[in-house]
Amino acid sequence: MRHHSALITAVLFCATFTAGVAEYILPGQLDLVAQGLGISEATTGRLVTVFSLAYGLTTPVLVVMTARVERRLLISVALLVFAAANIVSWLSPTFLSIMALRVVMAASTGLVVVAALSLAVRLAPPERRARAVATVVMGVTASLVLGVPAGRTIAEHWDWTTTFPLNAALAVFVAGLVRATLPRTVPHAPVPLRRQLGLLADSRIILGLTVTFLWLGGYAVLNTYFTPYLVRVVGLDGGAVSLVLLLFGLTSIVGIRIGGFLTDCVGAHRTLTVTKAFHVLVLIALPVLGVATGSAVGAVLLWGIAAWGSTSTQQIRVASLAPDASDVLMSLNQSVMQIAIAAGAGGGGLVVAQNLKLLPLIAAAGVAASLVLLLLTQRRNRTAPDPCAALTECPQP
């Protein structure tokens, strides 16, 4: 049974990795895309922005609309729609057509990620639930780690549009894998509109989503401008920057695994408290260590572990606030994450205009605020069960 569960988790990892590639493969080659379309890099950057906004705005709506659809079928169809959007982008590579199709890709990505997270919670044994969620989340992170350099390499050696048919082929393959491997599951009963509105009126849920916003918004303040920080503050050159970015991505994956393991062992609240506190300390240390390149690189790698150690745990914590509507809450949490990234990027841009060295401290302030809010809400809800225990009662297929 454990081997079967591991196979299911691996397939869900492949699904989120495939969907995540769409979001992360483009930013690494914006200059080449701009040249190919004959527009400025600033204009090309809107392709990234529109994806995040479409992801954040459409995911909760689509999750509710597809509540009655069997999860295996939903993931497969969403991947095939994703593949079709990539093929059309390849055949008609104009700025307006690609922007419209990025909306379709974002909607498909949101459905795949939320459905995969939901299945990870439902199908994994209770004692390995957090680690299963961590693995599924890790698919998105792995797409960031591999997608950016892979997209750049493909674009430089062939053409920037070559990534579209490759994405499509991967999506079709994984859709077949999903259909052949995942078991049929009974969909959750649709959440009535009154219940959905009630979720948004629940102070516990609003506070839980605010923790997500503050934490990831703080992270995005520095992460969005990570490359210029490494070049102008830490003093790395081009080749060293690429290596550090790759190592940072790998340590992020390690952080996700550690967070999932700790959640299964000591619970969600303790894991979030420890990882967020560690996150704040590393960010505060960065400006001090930035004067020594070796120390700064070491701190950056620790940042990858600390920053991503909270990811799967926070997802579980939010979903546990209303286990009967966990799909809706996961979609809301995914939306808040995208909005937080956009807000953090905007805030970071204002800081960069003043002093690039301040980025880690501003980022630390956001993460520290999420930690304080987490501690306050936990004290308020002392009688609440641990999130992992709450999700143990989720309906099983």
N, C-alpha and C positions, 0 to 999 in steps of 0.2 A: 504493500500500500504506500509506503514511504517512497519507493522508487517511482511508482505511478505519479505520486504528487510532485516529485522532483521533475519528471518529464513535463507535466502540465505547466509548472512554473517556468521551465526553460522555454516552452513554446510561447507563453505569455511574454517572456522577456524578448523573444524575437519579434513579437507583434509591436511592443512599445518601442523597440529599437528602430524598426522600420518606419513607424510613424514619426518618431523623433527626428530622424534624418531630414525630413522635409523642413523642419524648423531651423536646423543648425547647419545644413550643408551650404546654404546661400551666403550667410555673413562672411565666411572665409574667402569669398571670391567676388565681393561687391565691386571692386575696381574692374575686374574682367567683365562682369555683367554690364557695368556702365558703358564700357567700351563697345561691347557687342550690341547694346541697344541704342547707342549714340546719345546717352543722357548723362547727367552729372551723378557722382557717387551719392550726393545728398538725396537726389530724387530716387535713386536705386534703393537707398535705405528705407524708403517707404514700404518696400516689399516685405521687409522684416517687421515693421510696425504693424502693417495691416494683418499679418499672420497672427501676431500676439493679440491684437484687439478682437479679431474674428474668433480666435480660440476662446478667449475669455467670455465673449458675449454669447456665442452660439452653443457652447457645450452644455450649460444647465438646461437650456430649452430643448435641445435634441435628446438629452438623457431622459427627460420627462416624456417626450413624444415617442421614444422607442422603448418605453418601460415594458411593454408587452412582448417585445421581440426577444426570442431565445438568444442568449449571449454569444454562443458559438457562431450562429448565423449573423448576428450583428457585427461582430469583429471581422468576419470574412467579407461581408458586403462592404463595410467601411474601408477595408484595405483595397478592395477592387475599385471602389469609387476613387480612392486615393491614386491608384495606378492609372485610371483613366484620365484624371486631371493632369498627371505628369506627362502622359502621352500627348494630350492636346497642347500642353505647354511646349513640348518639343517640336510639334508640327507647326505651331503658330507662336513663335517667340517674339511677341511685341509687349511693350510695357503694360498696356491696359489689359491685354488678355492674360498675362501672367499674374497681374494683380488680382483680377477676378478669380482666377483659378487658385491663387493662394488662399482665398477665402474658403473654397471647397476643400483644399488640403487641410486647412486648420480645423474645419468642422469634422472632417474624417479623423484627424489625429486626436481631437478631444474625445470622440466616441470610443476609439480604440483604447486610449489610455484609461479612461474611466471604467469601461467594461472589463479590461484586463485586471485592474485593481480590485474591482468587485469580485471577479472570479477567484483571484488570489486569496481574498478573505474567506470566501465561501468554501473553497475546495481544499485548502491546506489544513493539515491537522492543527488543532488549537495550540499545541506547544511549539509549532513552527510558523504560526500565522504571520508574525511580524517579519521574520526572515523571508517569507514568501513575498510579502509586499515590498520588502527592500529589494529583492531580486527584480521584480517587475519595474520598480522605479529606476533601478540601475540600468534598465534597457534604454531609458531616455538619456541618462547620463552617458552611457557608452556611445550613444549616437552623437553626443556633443564631442566626446573625446576623439572618436574616429571620423565623424562626419566632416568636421572643419578641415583637418589636414587632407583627408581623402578627396573632398570636393575640390580643394585647391590644386592637388596633384593632377586630378583628372582634367580640370579646366586648363591647366598650363600645358599638358601634354596633348590633349585633343581639342576640345571646345567646351565652353561653359554649358552649352545646352546638352552635352553628353550625359550629365548627371540625371536628366529627366527620364530617359528610357531605362537607365540602370535602376533608378528608384522604382519605376513601374515594374520591372522584372522581379525585383526583390519582393515587392508587395504581393504580386501574383503568387510567387512561390510560398510566401509565409501564409497567405490566405488558404492555400491548399493544405499546408501543414496544420493550420488551425482546424480545418474541417476534418482532417484525418485523425487528429490526436485528441482534441478536447472532447469531453463527454457532453451530452446534451444536458442542459440544466433548466429547471423550472424558473421562469422569470419572476422577479419580485412583483407583488401586486402593485399596480400603478398608485402613486402617491396622490391623493385627491388635492385639488387646487387649494382648498381651505387648509389642508395640512401643510402644503408647501409655503403658503403665506405665513402659517404659524411658525414654521422653522425660521423664517426671516425676522419674526417678532420675538424669538426666544433669545434672551440676553446671553445665555450660555453659548449658543451657537455664534452669535455676533462677536462675542469676546474671543471664542476659539478661532474664528476666521481672522480677527484682528491680530492675534498672535502670529498667524501665518503671514499676514501682510507686513508687519513690522520686521519679522525675522528675514524674509526673503527680500523685502525692499532694502533693508540694510545691506544684505549680501550683494544686491545688484548695484548699489552705489559704487563699490569698488570693482566688482567683476566686469561691469560694462566697459570700464576704462583701465582694465588690467594691463593690456599691452603697453599703452603709453606710460603707465606707472612703472612697469618693469624697465622700460627703456630710459626714461628721464629721471626717475628717482633711484631705482636700484642700479642702473647703469649697465644693463645687459645689451649685447648687440643682437642682430637679427637671428643668427643661428642659435644662440643661447636662449633667446625668447621662445623660439619654437620648441626647444627641448623642455624648458620649464613649463610651458603650456601643456605639453603632453604629460609630463610628470604630475602636474596639478590635476589633470583629468583622471589619471590613474589613482592618485590619493583620494580623489572625490569618491571613486568607486569603493575604495577601502573604507572610507567613512560611512558610506551607506550600509555596507555589510556589518560594520561594527555597531552601528545604530540599531539595525534589525536584531542582531544577536543580543545586545544589551536589553532591548525591549522585551524579548522573550524571557530573559533571565531575571531582570530586576524591575520590570514594569515601565510603562510609558512616561510617567511623571518624573521619575528619577533619571531616566535616560535623557529626557528633554532638558532637565535642569543642568545636568553635567555637561552635555554637549553645547548648550547655549552659553554657559559660563566659560567653557574652554574657548568657544568661538570669540567671545568678547576679549578675553585675555590675549589671544593671538593677534587680533586686530590692533589692540592697544600697543602691543610689542612691535608691530611692523615699522612704524615711523622711527623707533629707536634703533632697530636692527638694520634699517635701510642704509645706514652709513657703511655697513660692511656687507659686501655682496654675498659672501657665503652664508652668513647668518640670516640675511634677508631671504635668500632662496629657501633655506631650511624652514623659516617661519611661514613662507608661502605654501610649502608642502603641508605643513601642519594645519594651515588654514583650510586646505582642501578637505582634510579629514574632519576638522571641527565643523565646517560650514554644512557639509552634507550628512553629518551624523544624525541630524534632526529630521531629515526628509521623510522617510517612511513612517517614523514614529508620530510626527505631527499629522500625517495623513490618517493614521489609525485613530489618533486622539479625536480629530474632528468627526470622523465617521461614527465613532462610538457615542457621540452626543445624542444621536437618534438612530439606533441600530435598524429600526424598521424603515428608515429612509436613507440608508447609508449611501446608496448610489447617488441620490440627489446631493448629499453633503460632500461626497467626493468630487462631484462635478463643480460644486460651488467653491471648494477648496482649490481645485485646479484653476478656476477662473480668477480667484483672488491672487494666486501665484503669478499668473500672467500680468494682471494689473499691477502687482507689486514690482515686478521686473520693469515694467514701463515707468512706474513712478520713481523707482530707484535710479534708473538710467537718466531720467530728467533731472532729479536732484543732484546726481553725480556730475552732470554736465554743468550745472551752476557752480559747483565746487571747483571743478577743473578750471573754469575761467578765472578763478581767484588764486587757488594754490593747490596743485596736484597732491602735495604731501599730506593734505588734510583728509584725503579720501578715506584712509583706514579708520580715522577717529570718527568721522561722520557715520561710516558703516557700523562701527562699534556702538554708537549711540542708538541706532535702530535696533540692533540685535539685543542690546541691554534693555531697551524698552519692552521688547517681546518677552524677555526673561522675567522682568518685574511683573508684567501683566499675567504671565503664566503662574507665578507664585501667588499673586493676589487671587486669581480665579480658583486655584487649587485650595487655598485657605477657605474661600467662600463655599466650596463644594466638598468639604472634608468627608462627607458621608457617601459621596459618589463612588461607584465601583471603578476599578482600574479599567482603562480602555480595552485592554486585551481581553479581560474577563467579560466585559460587556459584549464585545464582538463574538465571543464564544457562543453566544446565544443566537447569532444570526441564523436564519433559515438555511438548512443544508439541502442540497439537491436530492 
